[in-house]
Structures are given as C-alpha cells and as structure tokens.
Amino acid sequence: MSTVQTEQRALPRSGAAAVRPLLKPALSRAWRDGRTLQFGTDPERAQVVAEADERYRSFLALLDGERDTSAVEAAAGRLGLAPPYVREALAELARTGLLEDAGAVERELTGLVPSRRALLGPDLASLSLLHPPPGAGAAKLAARARARVEVRGAGRVGAALAAALAAAGVGAVAVLDEGRVHPADCSPAGLGPEQLGRSRVGAAREVVARAAGRPAAGTGPPTGQPGQSGHLERPERPPRPDLVVFAPRDGSGAFAGPAVAARALLRAGVPHLYTGVVEHLGVVGPLVLPGASACGGCVALTRAEQDSAWPQLLAQLADGGPGRPPEPACDGALATAVAGLAALQVLLQLDGARPLSVDGYFEVSAADGMARRRRLPPHLDCGCFWR
C-alpha cells in the first residue's frame, strides 16, 4: 500500500469522504524519484506519496471527478485493485488534504452563474488548498457570495479594495462616498481617468461591477441575487453589512476614525476595518470585532499615552480642519498594496479565520516597501469591553 506523508508540517486532517473524488487541481505533481510522488511545492504543506507503483498511478488517474466512489471502485477493480485497497487509499488522500469532492463543489456553487464561477476558478483553487477537507473550499466561496461588505471611501485605496473584494467572490460590495471623481482618486486598480468628473459612487459601482464580471448598472438586465453576481447595493439605503471598511480618500482612516460612525458600528455589533495612506505610510487595521478586540478608541488612547499632544493634533487633522495638507500624498503603488492587504484581511474574516489585523495593525512604508505588524492590546480605559 502506498503511503502519503507530509514533507514538513501536516495539513489539517479530516475524515470527510468525497462522493465524486477528484485530486485537487491546484496541486502540482512532481516525481522526487522513480517511485516517490510529491503533491504541492510549499515545503510546509507539500505531501509525498511513497512507493507510488504502477497500480497506484493507475488508481490516481481514475480520480477525475467524473466518477462516484462506487464507479471508482469498479474501475479500479478492472485494474486489479481490491475494494478495501481503494477505500483505504481514498480515505488517506482525504485525510491529507489531497482530495476534492466534485459533487460537493457543484452543490455549494449552484447559485453562481457559469460566467461568474469561471472567473472565480483561481479563487476556488486557492481556497481548496487553504481549507483541505473535500468541498470545504467551495463552501467558503459560497459563504463569500452571501456576504455584504461596505467600503466607505472611493479614493485610491477604497475603490481598489472594493474591486478586489468583488473579484474575490464577495456577493455584495457597496461603496459609499460623496462628490465627483478628481484626478487624485484615480489608480490602475480602481477609478480610471475616463471617469473624471463623474459621481464617485456611480464610478465605483461600475468598477465593482466590472471586477465581478457583470454589466454595470444601466448597461444590462438587472441582477437579482447578490450571491449570483456580486451585486452592488445602492448606497442610499444599504442593508446591514457583515463588515465595514473605513477608507476615506484623505487617509484619515489610518488614524482610526471617524469616531462617531465607529461607535455606531460598535453598538450594532458590526465588525469594521480601518485603512488608509498618510504621507508615505499605509495602514491596515485594526479590524475591530465589537466586544472581542481592540477598537479605534483603543488606538486613540494608546497613541495619547505615547504622545500627550496626539489628541490635539488629531483634532486639527479631523473633519477638514486646518491641519489637513492641501494635497495629501498617496503613492499609487502603495495605495494598491494597502488595498490588497486590506482585502486579504476582510476575506480572512469572512472565511472564518482570525486576521492578524485583529488586536493589531499593519504599516506599509513607501520608504522601504516593507509591511510590519504592530500589536494593539485592548486599552483598559476604553469602554469597548464594558458590558
């Protein structure tokens, strides 16, 4: 019997069986020698099949997702493989994260139109590796399709972030902002120069629609279900979101504001993330889980302990005060990197993980291109943990 071993660290194990077994398409396959087959290239997740003889190779060729387990056993029997051998091999492949369930994938993604599902193929492949049990990656993608995220700000960071979320399968991405598109709002990953002078909300709606692979509003038939097409909700009456991102165009989201709106989200129990670019520094976080992690108030109190003048400085920077620079800096590459990092934090939260921006935040500097995580313990004087 061939054995499956980990190259470095074992993947999460599961006893889940695949109804229509399929070797995970995203995993590379390479021979370490004439009888040792390796799946995957990441040293921490790669799996090695020892003693992969000719019978085992023929068995692997049957795992194409077209046959159910009974058909696999029957086909393997014609190759001279006994049913107990086949069942043990399938169980071992499932336990080590090498097996997908084509039937489970189809059931989980039945709400996605074919064109949308095709666009999300690489995302599904990635999720199937991050969540090894058969069908688990598809379940995560289906959950994303039911999620609603609200991005408050349509500048270089906010619009690119909204597009990244829509392209990753988030079902409803709403962008809230005011005014019209200025040259400083444009970036390759977000609003384009061709949208100058247009309403920021309308322009952002088109960016999200394009990223989701559907016609922009007014250019095609209406799309009913958010889980099917990445529908952008109208900002005037948005439904309750699963998560809110503060990404104001002036970068003040990096200061964990605005406080009034954040308190309303705390009271409502809505997770929210701060992000923005200030001068040469991009900031992502904290991601606030109301009542369970440090909030924007904790940021302000912590900064005030480090710099007693911080509250006075922040008051001058907030709400269009005299401290605001006449032309805020926002490097395009830095803004795109911040938007991508923020999108990853949102997706991790939606997928059920605990992002590192919880009880912490990231700083990305245009000076050296490095991303650093800063810890942010909940502040004892902040009321966010009080019952």
N, C-alpha and C positions, 0 to 999 in steps of 0.2 A: 504494500500500500504506500503510495507516495505521501509525503508529509508536507504540510505548509508551516513554515517557520517565519518569525519576524527577523528582519535584517538588523534592526536596532531595538525599537520600542514597539510593543504590541499595540495594535489598534483596539479600540473599544470592541468588545465581543458581544454577540447576540446569538441566541438560538433560533431566531426567526427563520422560517423556511421560505424559499421562493417558489411560487406557484408556477411561473414560467421563467426558469433560471437563465440568467444572462451574465456572462463575465463583464465586469464593469468596463464600459467602452473607453472611459477616460484614463485607464491604467495602461501604461506602456508595458510591453513584454519583451524581455531580452534574455538570452542564454548566457549564464555565467560560465558554463562549460557544457559538454555534450549531454548532460543529464540533469542539470540544475537550472530551473527557470525562475527568473525574477520578475515580479509584477511591481511596477512603480519605480521611480527614481529617487524620491526623497528618502535619505538614509533613515529618518526616524519613522517612516511609515511603510517602507518597501517590504514586500513579502516574498519569501523564497520557497519554491516548491522543490523539495529534494527528491531525487530518484524519479524524475518525470520520464518514465519509459514510454515506449511507443503506444501501449494501451492507454496510458493516461493522456497523452497528447490527442489521441483519437477521441477520448471522452470529452476533453475540453472543447473540441470542435463542435460538439453537439449543443453546447450552451450558447445558443444564438438568440434566445428569447422567443423563438417561434414554437417551441415545444413545451408542454406542461411536463411535470415531473414523471408522470406515467409514460409519456411518449419518449422522454429521455431514457428511462429505464429500458423501454422496449428497444430503442435504437442501440443502446449500449449492450443489450443482450445479444444483438446480432454481431457485435464486435467481440463477443466472448466475455463480457463483464457481467458478473453476477449482481442481482439487485442489492444485496447488502453492501457490496463494494460501492455501488453508485450512490446509495443513500448516505453512506459514511463520507464519501468524497464531497457531496453537496453540502452536508452539514458542516464539514471542515472549512469549505470555501466561504460559507455564510458567516461562520464564527470569526474568520479572519478578515472580513470586510471586502472580499474579492467578488462577491456575488450580488447581482442586481435582480430585481423581480420585474420583468417587463409588464406583467399583468397589473401589478400594483402601481407602476408608473402611469399606465393608461388610465386606471381608475382615479388616481389622485389628480391628474391633469385634464380630466374630461371637460372641465369648464373653460379651458383655454382654446381659443380658435386656432386652427392649424398654423396660420402665419405667425401668430404670437408665440406659439410653442416652438416653432422653428427658430425664432430669434433668441429664445431663452435656452436653446440647446447647450451652449457652453456653460451657462449658469447652473443648469441641472447637472451637468457632468461634474462641476466643482462641488456642488452640494452633496452629490453621491459619494464623494471622497471624504468630505468633512463629516458626514453622517453615514457611517458604514452599513448599518443593517439594511437588508433588501427593502427598497421602496421608501426609505427614510428621507432621502434627498428630495424625492418628488413631493413628499408630504410637506417638507419645509417650503418648497417653491409654491405649493398650493396655498399654504398659510400666508406667504407674502402677497399672493394675488388677492387675498381678502383684507389686507391691511390698508390703513389710511394714514398718510403722513402729511403734515402741514409744514411748509417751509415759509418762514416769514422773512422775506427779503429776496429780491430778484436781481442782485448785483452779480459781480463776477463769481462769487462763491455760491450764492443761493441758487441761481439758475443752473449752474453746472451740477450742483448737488441734486437738485430736483430731477435733472435729466438722468443722472447716474442711477437714482433710485427707480425711476420708471423703467430704465433699460434693464435693471436687475430683477424686474418682475413685481414690484410693489403695485398693487392694484389701483390705488387712488392716491395721486400726488397733487396737492393743491399748493399753489404759490400765491402768497398774499403780499401786496406792495401797493404803492401809490405812485402817481406821476408817470412820466414818459421816459423812454429809453434814451440815455445820454451816452456819448462815446465811452465814458469811463465804466459803463455797465457791460461792455461787450468783451467777449472772450471766445476762443475757438470751441470751448466745451459748453458754452451757454448761449446767451443772446448774441446775435450776429450784427454786423454793421448795417445790413439791409433792413434791420428793424428799428433804426434810429428814428426817434420822434413818435413811435407807436406807444400805446399803453403798455406799461411794464407787465401788467397782469395778462393782457392778451398775448403779448410776445412770449411770455413764459409758458403760457398754455400751449402754444404751438411747439415750443422746444420740447416740452414733456410729451406731447402727442407724437412728435417725430421719433423721440427716443423709444416710445412704447410701440412704434410700428403701426400707428393708426392715423387716419386722416385728422388734420386739425379741425377744430370746431368750425362749422360752416362750409367745409370742403367735401363732406361726405355724409352718408347716413348716420344718424345718431347711434351711439353705442350704449346699450342699456346697462349691462352689469359690470361693475368695476373689476371684478375678478377675471373678466374676459379680455379686457383691452387696455388696462391702465388708464381708466377714465379720470380726467382732471375735474374735480368738483369746483363749482362756481364759488368764488371767494366771498360773495355777499351773504350766503347762508351756508357755511360749511358744516357738515356733520361733525360729531365728536371724533377727533383723530386718535389714533393709537399712540402717536408720538408727534411732538412739535419740535422744529429746529429753528432757533433764532439765528438768522444770518443777515443782519442789517447791512446795507451797502457801505456804510461808513466804517465798518469793522468794530463797532461798539459791542457786538455780541461777544467779542473776546474779553470784555470786562464783566461778563455775566450779567447782562441787563437785557431788556428793561425790567426793573424790579416789580412794577405793578402787574404786568402781564404774567410774570413768572409766579407771583404769589397766587394769582387766579388758577394757574395750572396746578400748583401745589395743592390748593384746596380741592380741585376737581380730580386729583389723583392721576393726572396725565404726565407721563414721562416726557422730558424735554432736554434738548442738547443745545449748548452754546457753541458758536463758531464764528470766526471772522479773521480778517487780516488787518493788523495795526502796524503801520510803518513797515519794518522789514520782517515782522514776526506774524506767523499764522498760528491760530489757537483753535484746538478742537477739544471741547469739554468744558466743564464736566457734563456728563449725561446724568440727569437727575431722575432717580426713582423715588417719587414722593414718599416720605416717611421711612425710607430704607437706605438713603445715601446722602452724601453732602450735596447741598443746593447752592444756588447763586448767592444767597445770603452768607453762607459759609465762606465763599470766595471773598466777599467784601470784608468780612470780619478778619479773615486771615491776612489779607493784604493790609488792612489797617494796623494790625499788630506788627507787621514788618516795616510799615511806613506810616507814621502818625498823620502825615499830611495827605494820605491817599483819599480819604472821604472828600476833602476839599478839592483835590484835583479831579476826582471823578465827577463831582457836581458841575465843574466847569466844562467837562467834556460831554456831559449828557444833554440830551434834548436840544441839540443845536446851539449850545452855549458858546461863549466867546473863546473857549479853549479848543474848539474844533479847528483842525487845519483847513485852510481854504481849498486845498486839493489833496485829499487823502491818498497816500501811497497804497498801491495794491498790485504787486508784481503778478503778471499773468500766469506764469508757471507756478508760482507759489499759491495763487488762488486756486488753480486747478488741482494741485496736490492736496490742499486743505479740503477742497470739495470731495475728492476721492477718499481721503481718510475719514472725513465725517460720514460719508455714505457707508463705509465699512462698519463704523460704529453703530449706525442706525440698523443696518442689516443684521448684525450680530444680535442686537436687542430683539428685533422682530423674529429671528430664528431661535430664540430661547436661550442664547448664551448670555454671559455677563461681560460686557465690553470693558476694556481697560480704562475707558474714559469715565467709568463709574468710580466715585471716590478718587478721581484724578483727572488730569487733562494733558493733552499733548501740545507741545510747542514745536513748530517747524520754522526754521530760520532761513531766510534768503541769503544770509551771510555765509553759511556753510552747507546748506541743503540737508541738514540733519533734523531728525524728529526725536524729541525727548519727551518722556513721560514724567510728569510731576505728580506726586501724591497730594491728595486733598482729603484729610480726615474730616468728618463732620465736626463743626465748631460747637463747643458746649454752650455758648451763649446764643446760638441761633435757635429759633423756635421750630425748625423744620422737623425735629424729632419729638416735640412735645405732644402729648395726647390731650 
